Amino acid sequence: MEASMPKLAIKGLTDVSILLFIQDSSSTTGAGLTGLVYNSAGLTCYYARPGATAVALALATQTVAGAHSDGGFVEIDATNLPGYYRLDLPDAAVADGANSVAVGLHGATNMAPCNSEIQLVEAPADVRKISEDSVAADNLEAQYDTTGLSGGTFPANQNQVGNIASTASDMSKVILGDVKIDTTKTPWELVVTVKGTSTELLRKQLFQTDQSSDITASSQLVGKTVDTATE
């Protein structure tokens, strides 16, 4: 029997199952062979990747909707899809490192050899999901939708960007604010208020730069360099 059209599988994907059509060699019409089971007499299965020797795949019992099990083999529907079978491949067959894998079954009574080539491809980009998560894709869209990057949840520290703007605004207020010295404190304190108001923006104690003494008199300010320290 001529090999079927190549199938596709994603490189490195786990628990891959494929559907195979097995022809009845005794039929003159190309009908499918029904009634095969995993332990049918003479039935064998092999797979091979380019540059490697063929590997025997032990067939195992399976159900049409059962969980993946390496070598699992089951007929789909003898009445409505005669000749179609499910085969569960081991992860090694579709592992990264090769561009294709060939799978072949043969040996059972009235069975035409069944050969299938699977092309192994890179995972395609799915704009509807991120890591199989459609909610993540929706959240990403919301961040960029119509107005570009927005919102406070992406990236994780985006709110910090807003804090930078707030800090810059506060710094501007300090630069433009009114500066005075509070002589009621010991040591005296440098006070910056919002221009034209009594709202304090900054309050710092005054010290001489060598920390030799506190600033407590105007004479200590004349011709001196002072330092500020937090209360």
Secondary structure, DSSP 8 states (H G I E B T S, - for coil): ------EEEETT-SS-EEEEE-BBTT-SS--B-----TT-TT-EEEEE-TTS--EE---EE--TT----TTEEEEEETTTEEEEEEEE--GGGG-TT-SEEEEEEE-STTB--EEEEEEEE-----TT-BTTBHHHHHHHHHHHTTTSS-SSSSSTTHHHHHHHHHHHHHHHHHHHSEEEEETTSSS-EEEEE-TTS--EEEEEEEEETT-SSB--SGGGTTT--EEEE--
